[in-house]
Amino acid sequence: MFEWLKIKPTISVGIDIDDNSVKILELRKTRTEICVESYAIYKNADISALVKPYSKKFVTIGIPYSAVINKTIQLDAKLNEEEIENYLVMNMKKLTGFAALDISMDFKILEKTSTNKINVELIAARREQVLAKTSLLEKVKVKAIDVESFALQRAALLQLHNNNDIIAAINLKTNNLLLCIFQQENIIYVKEENISEQNIAQLINKELQLFFATKSFTINQIIIAGETVKVELLDSIYNETNIPTTLANPFSNMTFKDKTGLFKIASALTLCCGLALWKFAYD
């Protein structure tokens, strides 16, 4: 009786590392809510020293979508998870072009396509690329590695009022744009693009036009995340695309003692938030 009273809060940490900064977000999940425990953004700092306090916590980091091989394959519906994994390992060379020993992989069972077939999504990355990322955190044993597009979608879902909308979530880094178009849990389209000196609003409109040329969808909203996003950019994107554009903020329904300060940098921490949410999504 009342076993739920014994449940301890779950702590999860997302660490987002790029060329110019390290972002750290610590979340706590109780039976009824998700709380922000701590957050920080560091510039040009010693990563190993920053992450030391999180060495015994559940840490998730991300790898770029461009580093990932993503395929959906059909398998016999009678296979269990162990048999699916064995099949993928045995056929890794054929599926990805790389030997199983050179690949880090995960998979997700999507749905049955008929009475005897299931769709399985394979997510694989070269092991050397994964090690290059995890080696930056010398003192931390990374518990999970997520794909940045998945993390972006996960965080963006938190601020939607109508989950049936088709959303274009965009994360901006210094030299990189990540576009993820999704509806609920279904990712429709992902694209990464180098930014260089291009006009961001025009680039986003160009990428969306490429999407519209191949897909018959209407995008209901654009959500912009990133460290240097300003209101003027949101206005420019709306003027270019004629699609309602909002700043990313996945924290509005979370508890934290200083929400005002958190909200000021919410867009910068959006990807980090999606990484931290990984544990809650798959526990």
C-alpha positions as CSV (number, residue, x, y, z in Angstrom):
1,M,0.0,0.0,0.0
2,F,1.2,3.6,-0.8
3,E,4.3,2.3,-2.6
4,W,4.5,5.5,-4.6
5,L,5.4,7.3,-1.4
6,K,8.7,5.5,-1.4
7,I,9.6,6.6,-4.9
8,K,12.8,8.8,-4.9
9,P,13.1,11.7,-7.4
10,T,15.0,10.9,-10.5
11,I,17.9,13.2,-11.5
12,S,19.0,13.6,-15.1
13,V,21.7,15.8,-16.6
14,G,22.0,17.0,-20.2
15,I,25.3,18.4,-21.4
16,D,25.5,20.2,-24.7
17,I,29.0,20.8,-26.0
18,D,29.9,22.9,-29.1
19,D,32.9,24.8,-30.3
20,N,32.3,27.9,-28.2
21,S,30.4,26.8,-25.1
22,V,29.4,24.1,-22.7
23,K,25.7,24.1,-21.5
24,I,24.7,22.0,-18.5
25,L,21.1,21.4,-17.3
26,E,20.1,19.3,-14.3
27,L,16.5,18.1,-14.0
28,R,14.7,16.3,-11.2
29,K,11.5,14.3,-11.9
30,T,9.1,13.5,-9.1
31,R,5.8,11.7,-9.2
32,T,4.0,14.8,-10.2
33,E,6.4,17.2,-11.9
34,I,9.7,18.0,-13.5
35,C,11.9,20.6,-11.7
36,V,15.0,22.4,-12.8
37,E,17.7,21.7,-10.3
38,S,20.5,23.8,-11.8
39,Y,21.8,25.1,-15.1
40,A,24.9,26.9,-16.4
41,I,26.5,28.1,-19.7
42,Y,30.3,28.3,-19.8
43,K,32.4,29.9,-22.5
44,N,35.9,28.7,-23.4
45,A,36.2,26.7,-20.2
46,D,37.9,23.5,-19.1
47,I,35.2,20.9,-19.8
48,S,36.6,18.2,-17.5
49,A,36.6,20.6,-14.5
50,L,33.0,21.8,-15.2
51,V,31.4,18.4,-15.4
52,K,33.2,16.8,-12.4
53,P,30.2,17.5,-10.0
54,Y,28.1,15.3,-12.3
55,S,30.4,12.3,-12.4
56,K,28.0,10.1,-10.4
57,K,24.7,11.3,-12.1
58,F,22.9,10.2,-15.2
59,V,24.4,12.2,-18.0
60,T,23.2,12.3,-21.6
61,I,25.1,14.1,-24.4
62,G,24.2,14.6,-28.0
63,I,25.8,13.9,-31.4
64,P,24.9,15.7,-34.6
65,Y,22.3,14.3,-36.9
66,S,24.9,14.4,-39.7
67,A,27.0,11.8,-37.8
68,V,24.1,9.4,-37.7
69,I,22.9,6.7,-40.0
70,N,19.2,6.4,-39.6
71,K,17.2,3.6,-41.4
72,T,13.8,2.0,-41.0
73,I,13.6,-1.7,-41.9
74,Q,10.9,-4.3,-41.9
75,L,11.4,-7.4,-39.8
76,D,9.3,-10.4,-38.8
77,A,6.9,-9.4,-36.1
78,K,7.6,-12.6,-34.1
79,L,11.2,-11.4,-33.3
80,N,11.8,-10.3,-29.7
81,E,14.2,-7.4,-28.9
82,E,17.2,-9.7,-28.4
83,E,16.6,-11.3,-31.8
84,I,16.2,-7.9,-33.4
85,E,19.5,-6.8,-32.0
86,N,21.2,-9.9,-33.1
87,Y,19.8,-9.5,-36.7
88,L,21.0,-5.9,-36.8
89,V,24.5,-6.8,-35.6
90,M,24.8,-9.6,-38.1
91,N,23.7,-7.4,-41.0
92,M,25.4,-4.2,-39.9
93,K,27.7,-4.1,-42.9
94,K,24.9,-4.5,-45.4
95,L,22.7,-1.9,-43.5
96,T,25.3,0.8,-42.9
97,G,28.4,0.0,-44.9
98,F,30.4,-0.4,-41.7
99,A,31.4,-3.5,-39.6
100,A,29.5,-4.0,-36.4
101,L,32.7,-3.5,-34.4
102,D,33.0,0.0,-35.8
103,I,29.5,1.1,-35.0
104,S,27.6,2.2,-31.9
105,M,23.9,1.5,-32.5
106,D,20.4,1.6,-31.0
107,F,17.0,0.7,-32.4
108,K,13.3,1.4,-31.8
109,I,10.3,-0.7,-32.7
110,L,7.9,1.7,-34.5
111,E,4.7,-0.2,-35.4
112,K,3.3,-3.2,-37.0
113,T,2.8,-2.9,-40.7
114,S,0.8,-6.0,-41.0
115,T,0.0,-9.1,-39.0
116,N,3.5,-10.5,-39.6
117,K,5.8,-7.4,-40.1
118,I,7.1,-4.6,-37.9
119,N,9.0,-1.4,-38.7
120,V,12.2,-1.1,-36.8
121,E,14.2,2.2,-36.8
122,L,18.0,1.7,-36.7
123,I,20.1,4.6,-35.3
124,A,23.8,4.0,-35.8
125,A,27.0,6.1,-35.6
126,R,30.7,5.4,-36.2
127,R,32.2,4.4,-32.9
128,E,35.1,6.8,-33.4
129,Q,32.7,9.8,-33.6
130,V,31.0,8.7,-30.4
131,L,34.3,8.3,-28.6
132,A,35.4,11.7,-29.8
133,K,32.4,13.3,-28.0
134,T,32.5,11.2,-24.8
135,S,36.3,11.7,-24.4
136,L,35.7,15.4,-23.8
137,L,34.1,14.4,-20.5
138,E,37.0,12.7,-18.9
139,K,35.6,12.4,-15.4
140,V,32.1,11.5,-16.4
141,K,30.8,8.1,-17.5
142,V,28.2,9.1,-20.0
143,K,25.1,7.0,-19.6
144,A,23.3,7.8,-22.8
145,I,24.0,9.3,-26.2
146,D,21.2,11.0,-28.0
147,V,20.8,12.4,-31.5
148,E,20.5,16.2,-31.4
149,S,17.5,16.2,-33.7
150,F,15.6,13.9,-31.3
151,A,16.6,16.0,-28.3
152,L,15.4,19.2,-30.1
153,Q,12.0,17.5,-30.9
154,R,11.6,16.2,-27.3
155,A,12.2,19.7,-25.8
156,A,10.0,21.5,-28.3
157,L,7.1,19.2,-27.6
158,L,6.9,20.6,-24.1
159,Q,5.7,24.1,-25.2
160,L,3.0,23.0,-27.7
161,H,-0.6,23.8,-27.0
162,N,-1.9,21.7,-29.9
163,N,0.1,18.5,-30.3
164,N,-1.4,17.8,-33.7
165,D,0.3,20.8,-35.2
166,I,3.2,20.2,-37.6
167,I,6.2,22.0,-36.1
168,A,9.5,23.2,-37.6
169,A,12.0,23.3,-34.6
170,I,15.3,25.0,-35.4
171,N,18.4,25.1,-33.3
172,L,21.1,27.6,-34.2
173,K,24.7,27.3,-33.3
174,T,27.6,29.5,-34.3
175,N,28.1,27.8,-37.7
176,N,25.3,25.3,-37.8
177,L,21.5,25.2,-38.3
178,L,19.6,22.1,-37.3
179,L,16.0,21.8,-38.7
180,C,13.7,19.2,-37.4
181,I,10.1,19.0,-38.7
182,F,7.7,16.8,-36.7
183,Q,4.2,16.1,-35.7
184,Q,3.8,14.7,-32.2
185,E,6.3,11.8,-31.9
186,N,6.7,11.4,-35.7
187,I,9.8,13.1,-37.2
188,I,9.0,14.0,-40.8
189,Y,12.2,15.7,-41.9
190,V,15.6,16.6,-40.6
191,K,18.3,18.8,-42.2
192,E,21.6,20.2,-41.0
193,E,23.1,23.2,-42.8
194,N,26.3,25.3,-42.4
195,I,25.3,28.9,-41.6
196,S,28.6,30.8,-42.5
197,E,27.7,34.4,-43.2
198,Q,24.3,33.8,-44.8
199,N,21.1,35.6,-43.9
200,I,19.5,33.3,-41.3
201,A,15.9,34.1,-42.1
202,Q,16.4,33.7,-45.8
203,L,18.3,30.4,-45.3
204,I,15.4,29.1,-43.1
205,N,12.9,30.0,-45.8
206,K,15.0,28.3,-48.4
207,E,15.2,25.1,-46.4
208,L,11.5,25.1,-45.8
209,Q,10.8,25.7,-49.5
210,L,13.0,22.6,-50.2
211,F,10.9,20.7,-47.7
212,F,7.6,21.9,-49.3
213,A,8.8,20.8,-52.7
214,T,9.0,17.2,-51.7
215,K,6.4,16.9,-48.9
216,S,2.7,17.9,-48.9
217,F,2.5,19.3,-45.4
218,T,1.6,22.6,-43.9
219,I,3.8,23.9,-41.1
220,N,1.8,25.5,-38.3
221,Q,4.6,26.9,-36.2
222,I,8.3,27.6,-36.2
223,I,10.2,27.3,-32.9
224,I,13.6,28.8,-32.7
225,A,16.3,27.7,-30.2
226,G,19.9,28.7,-29.8
227,E,22.3,30.9,-27.9
228,T,22.2,34.1,-29.8
229,V,18.5,34.2,-30.9
230,K,16.9,37.7,-30.7
231,V,13.4,39.0,-31.2
232,E,14.4,40.7,-34.4
233,L,15.3,37.4,-35.9
234,L,11.9,36.0,-35.1
235,D,10.3,38.9,-36.9
236,S,12.6,38.4,-39.9
237,I,11.8,34.7,-40.1
238,Y,8.0,35.4,-40.0
239,N,8.4,38.0,-42.7
240,E,10.2,35.5,-44.9
241,T,8.0,32.5,-44.3
242,N,4.7,33.9,-43.2
243,I,4.6,31.1,-40.5
244,P,4.1,32.0,-36.8
245,T,7.5,32.0,-35.2
246,T,8.2,31.8,-31.5
247,L,11.2,31.5,-29.2
248,A,12.0,28.1,-27.7
249,N,11.1,27.8,-24.0
250,P,10.6,24.2,-22.7
251,F,10.5,25.3,-19.1
252,S,7.2,27.0,-18.7
253,N,5.6,24.0,-17.0
254,M,8.6,23.2,-14.9
255,T,9.3,24.5,-11.4
256,F,12.3,26.6,-10.5
257,K,13.0,29.3,-7.9
258,D,14.2,31.9,-10.5
259,K,12.1,31.4,-13.6
260,T,12.7,34.9,-14.8
261,G,16.5,34.3,-15.1
262,L,15.9,30.9,-16.6
263,F,13.5,32.2,-19.2
264,K,16.1,34.7,-20.4
265,I,18.3,31.9,-21.6
266,A,15.7,29.2,-22.2
267,S,16.3,29.1,-26.0
268,A,20.0,28.5,-25.4
269,L,19.3,25.6,-23.1
270,T,16.6,24.0,-25.3
271,L,18.8,21.3,-26.8
272,C,20.3,20.7,-23.3
273,C,16.8,20.2,-22.0
274,G,16.0,17.6,-24.6
275,L,19.1,15.7,-23.7
276,A,18.2,15.7,-20.0
277,L,14.7,14.5,-20.8
278,W,16.1,11.4,-22.5
279,K,16.2,9.4,-19.2
280,F,12.6,10.3,-18.3
281,A,11.4,9.4,-21.8
282,Y,13.0,5.9,-21.8
283,D,12.9,4.9,-18.1
